[in-house]
Amino acid sequence: MEFDPFEQPAIQQSLQRAMGATRSQSYAIGIPEAVGLVVLYPLVRYLLVNIGLPWLATLKRYSEVQRQRVEAWIDEHADEHGMDPDAVEAASKKLLEELEQTTDMGAKQQWERLMELLKK
């Protein structure tokens, strides 16, 4: 059975909330949710592959250095992916918060599976 991250409830809900954080940004208004989630893909990939998941590290929260790395990535790459930097920053803050608050073992396993797929 193939793993589809958009079919995983924990991932889907977290991504929807991250996308919701961009609603105040003009570019997100009127964009179908599925398109918005696809737009976040480069951010999610960078976060999972280069930063990791907080529960897999000795710290339970992302450090300020890790947050700055995400912000630096946004500054460097948002335009090349056609993303509004302010909207992506809002989404990244929400997604980091979502991941830090993840306590359900099933949700953690879904995120870990997605992280492994993105590393390939």
SVG drawing of the C-alpha trace seen along z (x, -y; Angstrom):
<svg xmlns="http://www.w3.org/2000/svg" viewBox="-12 -41 34 43">
<polyline fill="none" stroke="black" stroke-width="0.4" points="0.0,0.0 1.4,-3.4 1.8,-6.1 -0.1,-9.3 0.7,-12.1 -2.5,-13.9 -4.5,-10.9 -2.9,-10.9 -5.1,-12.8 -2.4,-14.3 -0.4,-15.5 -3.4,-16.8 -4.7,-18.7 -1.3,-20.3 -0.8,-21.4 -4.3,-22.8 -3.6,-24.8 -0.3,-26.0 -2.0,-27.1 -4.6,-28.8 -1.9,-31.0 -1.4,-32.5 -5.1,-33.5 -4.3,-37.0 -1.7,-37.2 -3.2,-38.4 -1.8,-35.6 -3.6,-32.9 -7.1,-34.4 -9.2,-32.5 -6.6,-29.8 -8.1,-26.3 -6.7,-24.5 -5.1,-21.7 -3.1,-24.2 -2.1,-26.0 -0.8,-22.7 1.2,-22.0 2.7,-25.5 4.0,-24.6 5.7,-21.4 9.2,-23.0 8.9,-24.4 7.8,-21.0 10.5,-19.2 13.2,-21.5 11.9,-21.4 11.6,-17.6 14.8,-16.8 17.2,-19.5 15.8,-20.4 14.0,-17.3 11.2,-16.5 11.5,-17.8 10.7,-14.5 13.5,-12.8 16.1,-15.2 17.0,-15.5 15.1,-18.7 11.3,-18.7 11.2,-22.1 12.9,-23.7 15.9,-25.8 16.2,-29.4 19.1,-28.4 16.8,-25.9 14.1,-28.6 16.6,-31.0 17.7,-28.3 14.1,-28.0 13.8,-31.8 17.0,-31.9 15.8,-29.2 12.6,-31.2 14.6,-34.4 16.7,-32.5 14.2,-30.2 10.7,-31.5 10.9,-33.6 12.4,-30.7 9.4,-28.5 6.9,-31.2 6.0,-31.7 5.1,-34.9 7.9,-35.1 5.5,-36.6 2.9,-33.9 5.5,-31.2 7.0,-32.6 3.5,-32.6 2.9,-29.0 6.4,-27.9 5.7,-29.4 2.4,-27.5 3.9,-24.3 6.8,-24.4 4.2,-25.0 2.1,-22.1 5.1,-19.7 6.2,-20.8 2.7,-20.1 2.4,-16.7 2.1,-14.1 0.0,-11.4 2.1,-8.3 0.2,-7.7 0.6,-11.3 4.3,-11.1 4.6,-8.0 2.9,-9.6 5.3,-12.6 8.3,-10.2 7.1,-8.2 6.7,-11.4 10.2,-12.5 11.7,-9.2 10.0,-9.4 11.2,-13.0 14.8,-12.0 14.9,-9.6"/>
</svg>
